[in-house]
């Protein structure tokens, strides 16, 4: 009989679970894998969370009510890095540790940011559509060496994006609520500036900061109004950092020129969403982390943290 019962709701791990069944068996762990579309909501978790000693989750809504209901929970493991959907401070107050893999997907996410940037400045998707429509038209594009790239959030992903952009000759501006040492900024050829300066001077703005109370709707109508009409915005961080209605307004009114978005305020993005109909917007389904190498690294680390959390004595 299994000693521990664990909920695996992280869809990426579910897809590869067969590779790790032996590890779970070795440590007397029984796993359940519910069907998940992007994440488990608070109501869904409230029905089942009391059954489990541990959870390896995605962006599930692990709220205060869910934690109160989780009478047997010993550990919460976030598959990946961002824990904005978990009330981690409340979990800590209940002696439930919350683990995550820091710097989990820096390389693939930075690649995605640069892919969006290149596709936007080179007008790749417009060219592709015209060619597939049997039209021969010279579509205008620019080079990254002509552009100033502004990076909001100069942590691991922001720096990796800067490293890639500087190789193309871009001028790099960066902003972070934390003080970034001048040696770090210099290493990535970045000039640290205020957010208003970054918004005003950047041709491409890449959002790579955490979602927290200081960054919620960080880009709203006021910020879009401060941008140049030729500016393009890329978001590979979290959807709610950009106020979506303001983004739609900016795109429709040509306050900005385009966007590349991997994340959205509400996920999955509705089939009828206006962003799906805009030809100057590139979209992906919150999968900038796509990389078998880094997925398996996070699988292994998440399972190791889970086992550690299950076996650690819980303070009384």
N, C-alpha and C positions, 0 to 999 in steps of 0.2 A: 504494500500500500504506500502511495506517495506521501512524503512528509510535508511537502509544500504544494500549494496550488497557486499557479501564476497565470495572469491574463496577459496575453501577447496581442496588443492591438496595433502595434507599429506595422504598417502594411509592407514595408520593405523587408522586414524580418520575416513576416508571414510568407512572403514569396520564396524565401531561401531556407525556411525552417527545417527542411529535411536534412540539411547539412549539419544541423546542431541538435538533432533529437537525442543522439548518444550522450551529449553533455548534460542535457536535462535529466535523462534517465540515471546517469551516474550520480547525480546529486539529489535523487529522489524528488524530482520536480515534475508535477503534472501540469500540462499547459492547456489553456483554452484559447482558441483563435476565432473571435466573432467576425462576422462580415463587417468590414469597415469601408465606408466611402469618405475618404479624407481624414475623418476623426470621429471619435465617440463623443456625443454631446452629454451635458450634465444629466438630463433625464435618462438617457441610456445607461450611463454609469451608475446612477442611483439604484437601478434595478438589480445590479449584479455585483457591485464592488465589494460588498460584505463577504462574498464567497472567497476572496483571494488574499493570499499572504504577500503577493508582490505583483507589480505590473511593469511591463516594458511598453511604453506608450509612444504615440506620435504627438500630434497637437491636440490631444484629448482635453476636454474641459474638466480638469481636476480642481474643482472649486471647494470652498469651505464646506458646503453641504455634502459634497461627495466624500471629502476627508472625514467628516463626522460620521458618515454612514460606513466608512471602511474600518470596521472594528477589528479586523484581523490583519490589516495591512502593516507590513514591516518595512517595505521599501518601495519607492517610486523611481523608475529608471526612464529618463527621456531618451529615446532613440534619436541621437543627434545632439544639437547644441542648445537651441532656443527653448527656454522654459517659461515663456510669457503666458502660456495657457494653464500653468500650474500655480496654485497658491502656495508657493514654496515656503514662505514665512510661516503660514498657518500649519503646514505639514511639519515643519521643524518644531513648532510649539507642541505638536502632538507626538514628538519623538519619532517621526517618520522621515528618514533621510531622503533627499532628492538628488539623484546622480545624473550626470550628463557627460557627453564626450566633448570637451572643449576643442576648438580648432578642428572640428570633425570634417568639414567639407570645404575648407578654404580654397583648395585648388580647383575643383570642378565649378564652384559657384563663381569664382573670379573668371574662369574661362567663359561661363555663361554671360557674365557682365560684359566682357570684351566682345563676345559674339553678337550680343544685342547692339553694342555700340558700333561695331563695324557694319552690321547689316543696315543700321539706320543711316550712318553717314555715307555709305556707298549706295544706298537706295536699292539694295539687293532684291527685296520682295516685290517692289514695283517692277523692276526689270524682269523678274521671273514671271509675274502675272502677264505682262505684255507679250513675252515670248510664247507663253502657253496659250495666249489668245491669238496666236499667229500674227502678231504685230512686230514690226522692226522699228524700234524707236530708241534714240540715244538718250538714255536717262541720265540726268545730272547727278553727280556725287562729289564728295570732297574727300580729302585725306585726313587722317588723324593728326598729322603734323600741323594742320591748319587750325586745330581745335584746342580749346581749353577744357579739360575734364575736371569737374568739381566733384569731390567725393565726400559725402556726408557720413561720418562714422569711420575713423581711421584706425580700426582694429585690424585683426588678421586679414579679413576679406578686403577691407578698404585698401590695405597696404599691398596685398597681392594684385588687386585691380590696378593700382598705381604702377606697380612694377611692370605689368603688361602694357599699360598705356604709354609709359615713358619710352618703351622700346620702339614705339611708332612715332616718337617725336612730339608727343602732346605736352603742353604745359599742364602741370598738375596743381590744382588748388584743393585743400582739404580742410574739413571742420570737424571738431569733436568736442563734446562737453568736458572731456578729460583733457588735462594738459599733456600734450605730446612733446617729448623731448626734442630739441632742435636736431640732435644727431639722427634720430629716427626719421624725421621729416626730410632731412638732407639725403639720407640713404635712398629714399624713394623719389628724390627730386621734387618733393612736394612743398608748397608754400602754405603754411597754416594761416587761415584767414577767418574772419567772422562769417556767420551764416549769411547775413545780408550781402556781404561782399561776394561770397561764393555764388549766390543766386543771381546777382547782377552781372558777373563777369564770365560765368561758365557757358560754354556751348553745349556741353553734355553734363547732366547732373546724375550721378549714380548714388542711390540710396543703399548704404550697407551698414546701418547702425542697428542696435537692438531695439525691440519694441518695449517701451516702458512708459511710465506717466509723462516723462519729459519729451518723448518722441511721438506720442499719439497725435495723429493729424498734424505732424510737424510741417508738412507741405499742404497748405490750404489755399484758398483763393488769394489771400494777401501775398503769399509767397509766389504763386504763379504770376500774379500781376507784376512782380518785381523782375521776372525773367525776361530775356530777350525773346522776340517772336520766333527766332530761329533755334531756340534751345530745345533739346530733346532730353527726356527724363527716363532713367532706367531704375527699376526697383527689383533687387534680388534679395531683399531683407524680409520685411513683413508688410502685408497689405495695409493695415490700419495706420502705418506711418504716413501714407498719403490719403487725404480725404478724397474719396473717389468721385463724389459729385463735383468737387472743385476741379479735379483732373478732367472730367468730361466737359465741364464748362470751358476750361482752358484750351482743350483740343478743338471743340466746336467753334470757338471764337478766335481761333488762330493766335492765342496768346503764347502757345508753344507749338513746335513743329511736329512733334511725334513722341512716342513712348515705347519702351520695351519693358514688359511686365511679366514677372514669374509668379507674383503673389498678389492677392486681392483681399478686400475687406471681408467679403463673404466667399468661402470656398466650399465646394466647387463653384466656379463661375457659372451663373445661369446661362442656359442656351440662348435666352432672349436678351442678354446683357448688351448694352449699346457698344461696349468696347469691342465686342466680336464683329461689329459691322464697320469698324474704322480701318481704312487701308493704310493709315500712317501709324498704326499700333501693332507691335509684334507681341504675341502672347505665348506663354507656356504654362503648363499645369502644375505649378509649384514643384518642379522637379529639376531645379538648377543643380541639385546635389548629385545628379545622375553620374554614377561611376562605380562599376563592380568592385574595383580595388578599394575605394573608400567605404562603400556599403559594407563589405565584409569586415573591414577594420572596425567599423562601428558595431556590427553584429557581435563580434567577439568581445569588444570592450563592454557593451551593454550587458551581455550575459555574465561576464566576470563581475561587474558591479552588482548585478542582481544577486548572484550567489553570495557575494560578500555581505550584502545587506540582509539577506535572509538568515545568514548564520551569525550575524553580529547580535550580541545580547542587547535587548531593548531596555533603556533606563526605566525604572519604575516611578 
